[in-house]
Amino acid sequence: MNRLLLAVCFAACSSSSPNAGPDGMPSSDGAGSGSGTHGSDLLYPLSNGASWTYVVTAVGAGAACSPGTYTQKIVSANPVGGRAAFQMTSFCTGVTGTYDYAAGSGDEVDFNYNGTWLTLVDPNLTVGHMWPYFNTSYHWERATVSGHDDCWKAVQDVSYTAYMTYCRGVGMVESYSEDLNHAGWDAKLQ
């Protein structure tokens, strides 16, 4: 399950975010669906009520994320661990409930794992830049996505293949994971 969480966890905003309201909680400015922009120039702009719809296909024998079309949605905005945070569902059928996300400065997005905030999206958008995440790390690569000018791939530094691709103003456009047995999923924004 830890590998699953590493590959399918996503982002949100906090009081240091431009989307924070006067109370320090994320506001609903820029809400939208995954088919368009969210009214922001952030790499992964999120707001209360925002949603993204993904088409999930099995890789090899498949994994915890069932094939089909699923929506990931921010369902609330409540403080967690002293930070303004969003609670988000997952497109992955093997991940139930909600998870907490908050933003640092710029493009940074953090994920709350067992009471510890971990950087999921590092704001240093430089090819090859690495950052720690739980018991692994990620590094940035540029990505080419049709119809988008500024996209980045967060590649997980593991012996299998796992990455998430983000496009500015849209958010996560792909989550791919293929384990050592060549099983996994490919979720692409619809």
N, C-alpha and C positions, 0 to 999 in steps of 0.2 A: 504494500500500500504506500510506503514512503516514496518509491519510484513513481508511482502514479501521481501522487500529490506534487512531486517535483515537476512533472511534465504538464499538468493540466491546471495549475493554479494561476490566477490572473490578477489584474490590478484595480486600484481605486484612488480616491482623492482624500486629502486631510486638510486640517486648518492652514497648513502652509501652501495649499494648492490655490491656484487662481479661482477654482470653483467653490471655495469655502464661503459660506454665508457669514453674516455678522456674529452668529453664535459660535463660529468655529467649526460647525458641522458642514459637510459637503452640501452644496445647493443643487437644485435640479437644473441649473443652466446647462444648455447644450445637450439635453437628453435626446436620444434618437435610437434608431435601429442599426444593426450591423450593415445594412445595405447602403447606408450613406455616411456622411461625416457627423460628428457629434458637436460641431460648432466650436472646436478648439484646435489649436495647433500642437497639442501634446501628442507624444508617440502613442499613448494609450489613454485617451480622454474618456473618463467615466463620470457618471452622474446618477443620482437616485432615479430609478426607473429605467435606466438604459438597458438595452438588450442586444444580443448578437445571436444570429441563427447560423448554425454550422451543419454542414453535411459531413457525417462521419462514415468513413469506410474502414473495413477491417484490413489490416496488414497481416499477411500470412494467415495463421490460425486465429487471428483476432486476439482481443484482450478484454479488459474490464469495460471499455467503452463500446457499447453495442452499435452496430451500423444503423444508420437512419438519420433523420433530421431533428436536431435538438436545439433548444434555445437556452442560452446562458443569460442570467438577468440579475441586476442589482435590485434587491428587494427591500433594503432598508439602509439607513445611515445612523449608526449609533457609536458612541465612543468605546474604544477598546484599549486597555493598557495605557490610559492617559493620552490617547491620540484619537482624533476624529477618524472614523473609518466607515467603509461600506461593507455590507454583508452581501455576498454574491453566491448564486447557485452555479453549478457547472454543467457544461454540455455533456459531460461524460456520465453515462448511466451507472457506472460503478462508484461514483462519488456522490453521496447523498448529503443533504443538509446545506448549510451555508458556511462560507469561509470569510475571514476578515482581511481587508486590503486598505492600505493608506498610502498617501503620496508624500514624498519628501520634496526637495526643491527640484525645479525643472521637470525632466521626464522621469524622475525616480518613482518607482512603485514598490511598496513593501508588502510582504505577506506575513501574517501572524501565524507562526507554527508553535503550538503548545506554549503560548505566552511569550514567545520571543519574536520580535520583528526582524525579518530577513529581507534583504534587498532582492527582489525578483527582477525588476527592470532597472539596471544601473544607468544613471544619467550621463556617464562618460561614453558617448557614442563615437568610439574610435575603433576601427577595425583591429581585432586582436585583443582589445582590452578585456581582462578577466576579472571576475568578482566571485567571492565565495557565496554559496547558497547551501545551507544545511550541511550535509556530508559530501558535497560535491562542489562544482563551480560551473560557471557559464563563461562564454566569450562571445564578442560581437563579430558578426560578418555582415557585409552589405547584402541586401536581397533585392532581386528584381521581381516586381509584382505588376502585372498588367494593369494599367490605369492609375498607378500610384508612383509618385516621384521619390519619396523618402521612406524607404523600408529597411528594417534591420532584423537580422536573424540572431536570436539568443540560442547558441548551440551549447547543449549540456556536455561537459567534459567527462564522459563516461565511455566504457568499452562498447556500448550499444549506440544506436542512433536516436537522439532525441533533440528536438528544437522547437522553438516558438518564433513565429515571424510576426512583427508588428509594423504597421504602416501609419505614418503621422496623420493625425486627424481622424483615423478610423479605429485603431486598436489592433487586437490580435486577429490576424487573417488566416493563420494556420498553426495547428499544434500537431506535431508528428512524433511518434514514438515506436521504435522497433527494437525489441529486446534481443538477447543473444540467441534465442530460438526463432528469430525472425517473425515474431508475433507482436501485434500492437494495433495502432490506429492512425488514421490520417484525418484530421478534422479541418475542413476548409470553410471559411466564411461564405455564406450563401450570397 
